[in-house]
Amino acid sequence: MDCLNGFKMVLLGEAEWNYEPTVGVSLNRLTFRTDRGGIPFIVWDTAGQEKLAGMRDGYYIQAHCAIIMFDVTSRKSYDKLERWHRDLVRVCNNIPIVICGNKVDLREKRQVEDTQVRFHRKKNLMYFNISAKSSFNLDKPFIYLARQLLNDRKLRLVEQPAIPKMIMSPELCSQSQDELMEAKA
């Protein structure tokens, strides 16, 4: 049983290994087992494409934290960080935010090297290299955010989480669209 209410979280950017653009949002619940009990995150994976930018703001509302993810094999993806961050902060003000560079397992295709990743320093944000394909460091941004939200720097995982693919049912998609329209009104 979870010891805490779920944290609504926004996952923004280039998150998937086999690139299939998120249309609108996909939603999933991830629970991390810690020394303080289960900590659930309600993850809203929003579309990073510019043509869907107007829809994102509605999904940010009431977010407790965010991960902004870019693809290290795409310079264009990294160049969008500043805009994504600005839009997120405009809606959510002062929530914990983490920057993640995904696909670090593709060393030979990497276009953005660690030494070139500077945006997080300008904004005083935590940065993690991750690989969604190999699950490298996937828990790190979530545990960091949980520590920030709970103000507990010593929070530890007690078991590795199973991180499922984020899927949204048609019913949940419809409900989310209704909530977005309500929020816009």
N, C-alpha and C positions, 0 to 999 in steps of 0.2 A: 504494500500500500504506500502511496506517495505521501511524504510528510509535508509537502508544500503544494500550494496551488500552482498551476502551470504558468510559465512565463510565456507571454506572446512574444515571438521573435520574428524578425524579418530577415530573410536570406535573399540578398540582392546580387545579381550579376551572373557570371558565367559559372554555373555550378555543376553541370552534368558532364559525364565523360563522353558518351556518345551524344553529340550535340543535337538535341531536340529542343528548340526554343520553348520556353514556358509561355503559354498564352494566358495572360492574366495572372493566375497564381495557382500553385499546387500547395497542398496542406498536408502536414503530417505531425504526429506526436512522437517525440523521442524522450525516453526516460533514462536518466543516468543514475546508477546506483552509487551512492556516496556514503561516507561515514556519518552523514546526517540523514540518511534515508534516500528514497527516490526523489529525484528532481526532474520533473517533466518540463519539456519545452514544447510549445505549440509553434511549429515552424511554418511560416508563410514564405514560400519560395516564389518571389516575384519576378516578372519578366524584366530582363535587362535591355531589351531592344528599345531603341528610341521611339519607334512608332507607337509603343505602348506606354510611354512615359507618363501620360496623363492619368492612367489608371493606377499607377503605383501609390500615389499619395494616400488614397483611401485605405490601402492595406497597411500603411505605416501607423495609422491612428491606433493609439493605445499599446503600441509595441513597448516592451520593457527593455529590449536590447536588439542588436543587429549584427549580422556578419555581412560585410561587403566582400564579394568574391570576384577575383579576376582570373583569367586564364594566362599563365606564364608563357604559353606558346603563341600569344597574340598581343602585340604591342597596343593595338586598338582597344582591347579590353582593359588594359592597364590605364590607358589614357582617359577612360570613362570614370575612373575612381572619384575624381574631384567633383564631377557633376552629381554622381550618385550620392556621395557624402553630403554635399550641399543640400540636395533635395530632402534627404533623410533628416538632417538636422533642422531644416526649416519646419518640418512637420512634428518631429519628436523632441526637439530641444536637446536636453542633456541626458541621453541614455547611453549605456555602455555600448561601444562599437568596436568590432574587431575587423581587421583587414586580413583576407586569406588569398594567397596565390595558389591556385589549383593546377594540377597536372605536372607537379615537380618530378614525377617519375619519367617524363619525356625529356630527359636531359639534352638529347641531340636536337630537339625541336624548340628548345627554350629560346624565346625572343626577349624576355625580361629577366635579367640576372639579378641575384640578390643585391648586388651593389647598386643596381638601378632602382630598386624599390625604396623610395624615399618619402612617399606621400604620408605614410603613417607617422613618420617622425615630425613632419610639419604640423600634424594635428594631434600629436601626443597619443597615438593609438597603438594597440598591440598588433603585431603582425605574425602570422603563421604560414609557413610553407605546408601545403597538404597535397594529398592525392586521393581523390574520390575513388579512383579505380583500385588502388592497392590498400585503401583505408589508412594510409600513412598520416598520422597526426590528426585524424578526423575528430577525435574527442577533445583535443587541446583547446580550440576556441570555445567550445561549450563549457568546459570546466572553468576556463578563465572568466567567462561571462557569469557563470553561477557564483564564483567567488566574489565578483564585483557586486552582483545583485544582493547577495546575502551578507556582504561585508565580512567574509570569512576567508582570509588568505590561506588558511591551512586545510581547506576542504579537499578531500581526496576521493578518487574513485575506489570502490571496493571490488568492482568487476568491470570488465570491458563491455561496453554497450554493443548491442546488435543494431547497426544503423541501416534501417530499411530504405528502399527507394521511395521517394515521396510520390504518392498517388492521391488524386482527388476524385471522389465519386461524382457522378453527374448531379446527384442530389445536393452534395456539399458545395459543388461548384455553383449551382443555382442559388443556394442559400447565401454563399459568399457574394454573388453578384447583387442579390437583394440588399445585403448589408452595405455593400459599396454604394449603391444608389441611395440608400437611406442616409449614409454618412455624407454624401455629396449634397443632399438636400439640407 
